[in-house]
Amino acid sequence: MDRHVIQKKYEFLRIIDRLEDENILVVIANIREVSEDWKTGKIEVLSRHSHSEEYHLHNIPIHIQRLTAIEPTQISPMEFLKLTKLYKK
């Protein structure tokens, strides 16, 4: 029996970019649902939610200064839903 095995995973990614020439700090949070077909190796992003904020370099809030960039990190389905709700506000 030839079964197609498709695995879903949930990821969180945070990008922090300092744009000196524009005097801003950009923070992007990306939550995504990823599907991987083990048979074909095909990876597909099924849903994605991104949230971005910009801050003037001379006025970055302390809680933002403490943030670090995060490579795509697997999270649980419950964390995925919680983060999606948080960033939709």
N, C-alpha and C positions, 0 to 999 in steps of 0.2 A: 504494500500500500504506500503510495507516494503522497506524503502530506506536506502541504505548504505551511511552514511555521513562520508566523509573523509575530514579532515581539514589539510591544509598545513600551516606550520609556518616556519619562518626563524630565526635562532639564531646566536649570536656571543658569543664566549667564548675566554677568554685569560688566559693562564696558565703561571705563573712565578715560576721557580724552581731554587733555589740557591744550587749548588752542591759544597760545601766547599772543599771536598776531591779532586775534579777535578779542582778547582779554576775557575769555570765558572757559569755564570747566563744564564739560558735558558728561552727564551720567545717564547711561541707558541700562534699563533692566529688561531682560528678555526671558519670557517663560514660554516653553514650547513642548508640544507633544510630538514625539518622533516615532515612526514606524519603520522597522527593519525586517525585510524579507530574508530569512536565513538561507533560503534556497538560491535566490538570485543575487543577494548582497545589496539589493536596492534599498536605499534609505530615503524616506519621505517625511517632510515636516507636515504633520496633519493640521495642527493649529498653533497659532503663535499669538502672543500678546506682548507688545513692547510699550514701555513707558520711558520717557526721557525728560530730563530737567536740565536747565542751563543756569549757571551761577557766574557772576562777575568774579574774576580772580581775586580782587581786593575785598570781597565780601562773601566768602564761602562759609556757610554755617558749620559749626564745630562738628555736628553729627555727620555731615557730608565729608569733611576733611578726614575723618577716621575710616571712611569706606575704602575698600580695596577692590580691584578688578577680580572677577571670578571667571575662570574658564568654564565651559559647559560642564555642569555638575548634576548628576542624576539626583532627583528628588522623588518623594513618594507621590502617588496620585492625590492624596489628601493635601500635601503641601502645595502641589500644583494648583488645586482649586482655591486654596487659601490665598496664595500669592496672586492668582488671577483676579480674585475679588478685591484684594488690597489695591492693586494697581489700576483697577477700573474706576476707583473713586476719584 
